[in-house]
Amino acid sequence: MRSERELYEHFWAYSAQRPVINTHCHLLPEAEFAHFDLEKLLRNSYLNWCGFDWEDNPASRQDLFEKVRLRSAFTWLQKSLQSMYQSDRPLSAGTWEDWSGCIASAHAEADFRRKLLQEFCGYRRLILDAYWQPGSDNQDPALFSPAFRVNSFFFGYALSETDHDGNNPYRLYPRPFILELEAYLDWLRETVRLKRSQGCVALKVPIAYDRGLDFKEVSHTRASQVFASITRRFASLERPAETSPAVIHGENLPSNAPSTGTSRAVELGIASQDVKDFQDYLFFQVCQVAAELKMPLQVHTGTGQGKNTNALCLLETIQKNPDTQFVLLHCSYPWIQDASYLASRFPNVHADLSMLPLFSSQAAGTVLEELIEGVNSHKAAWGCDTWTPEESYAALLALRHVLAWTLASRIANGYFDQEAAEFLIDNILYHNPKQLYGLQDR
């Protein structure tokens, strides 16, 4: 029998040879890679979320690397760069300029990023969540299938209210302000149908960055009352919104970071319960639209605002929308048992390991163990949840490590055999997302 280390190496090599469908990414549009270098790479990576800012000088850069060098995201990004650019140099203040020049030179080549994604990573398709332009395929429909982020509609009770990305539906899809709930719902449905016809394969709700996931069923009568009350209050105070679409380049690109501001509704004395009731009702409507159009509903779970953002908060919604296919992005990290429990109990719940191996390989291994033991093999998938090809490959390396490490251990302790492990790898990397999102072979 092979040793555990030999099994690890086998499954690493096996997963590296398999086709991959990446279920959740934020790959930036081409214009964002002009004059791309190490600084821009790090600013568009999870290291920019590490709680430590750095300045443009060697001492500050070295301080950054010393503080983050043990983090999983740093480890895998460094491994990614060393593999992609065939160098064993570490990331340090002393190697900064060399790495920066190497990255800049590579990105100046035509089709470099596409080659990284298709040939180096092995992606057959990536599901793109372009939060700066919801529903975009980055003008590359042969590679990207969009997920349509509907988050802005939860803030369409006013022209001035926005989600954590600075989006409001009237800014994204200009039209006269709506005062009645039925007309607003018609607008939502029409927009989703249009995006579906334009190639969107899923809906995405990242509202955990704005509020909790503790949605409750609200009656149509109550929702109509609060919506009319709130919209009329705002209509008497606001000017029409700007009708130009959001700029998606440079410093204007939204951050996808948690909301930290105070909403104008609070400042105007509008009851927070009224806003919540409208949003709760709307979420149930989104679930219905997703079911009607057979579009999986990706929900950001776990991280975000951090209060009531664990996946178990969706229990009532899942129970009352059995025809909606819920995808629990990030497996509710750090409340990871929520994802495996819900996926094991409900046939319409799927667990997506997006971000998790890169963010915490240890936690990802624990989730995978629970999914193996308690969840049907067709209900798990993975997405990189990154902005650049380099970090996308880092996330993929982290996933290969988690798969190889976990599956080798399972075979060593006699839980299953090599064929079963390879079957699971193929399902997670390719077959499960292909089936769930109705993707065609290309």
NORTA-V239737 format. One record per backbone hydrogen bond with DSSP energy under -1.0 kcal/mol. CO is the residue of the C=O (numbers start at 1). NH is the residue of the N-H. Records with the same first field share a line. If there is no record, write none. Layout:
CO=NH ; NH
This chain:
3=7
4=8
5=9
6=10
7=11
8=12
9=13
10=14
11=15
12=16
14=17
20=124
22=127
24=385
25=129
29=32
30=33
31=34
33=36
37=41
38=42
39=43
40=44
42=45
45=48
46=49
47=50
55=57
57=61
58=62
59=63
60=64
61=65
62=66
63=67
64=68
65=69
68=71
71=75
72=76
73=77
74=78
75=79
76=80
77=81
78=82
79=83
80=84
81=85
82=87
95=99
96=100
97=101
98=102
99=103
100=104
101=105
102=106
103=107
106=109
109=112
111=115
112=116
113=117
114=118
115=119 ; 120
116=121
117=123
122=20
125=22
126=145
127=25
128=147
129=131
130=133
133=136
137=140
140=143 ; 144
143=126
145=128
146=201
148=204
150=153
151=154
152=155
153=156
163=166
167=163
168=171 ; 172
169=173
180=184
181=185
182=186
183=187
184=188
185=189
186=190
187=191
188=192
189=193
190=194
191=195
192=196
193=197
194=198
195=200
196=199
202=148
203=298
204=150
205=300
206=209
207=210 ; 211
208=305
209=259
213=215
219=223
220=224
221=225
222=226
223=227
224=228
225=229
226=230
227=231
228=232
229=233
230=234
231=235
232=236
234=237 ; 238
249=252
250=253
263=267
264=268
265=270
266=269
271=275
272=276
273=277
274=278
275=279
276=280
277=281
278=282
279=283
280=284
281=285
282=286
283=287
284=288
285=289
286=290
287=291
288=292
289=293
290=295
296=203
297=327
298=205
299=329
308=213
309=302
310=313
311=314
312=315
314=318
315=319
316=320
321=324
325=297
326=350
327=299 ; 329
328=331 ; 352
329=301
330=333
332=335
333=303
334=336
335=338
336=340
337=341
338=342
339=343
340=344
341=345
342=346
346=349
348=326
350=328
351=381
355=359
356=360
360=364
361=365
362=366
363=367
364=368
365=369
366=370
367=371
368=372
369=373
370=374
371=375
376=379
379=351
381=353
382=23
383=355
386=26
387=28
388=392
389=393
390=394
391=395
392=396
393=397
394=398
395=399
396=400
397=401
398=402
399=403
400=404
401=405
402=406
403=407
404=408
405=409
406=410
407=411
408=412
409=413
410=415
411=414
417=421
418=422
419=423
420=424
421=425
422=426
423=427
424=428
425=429
426=430 ; 431
427=432
429=21
430=434
431=435
432=436
433=437
434=439
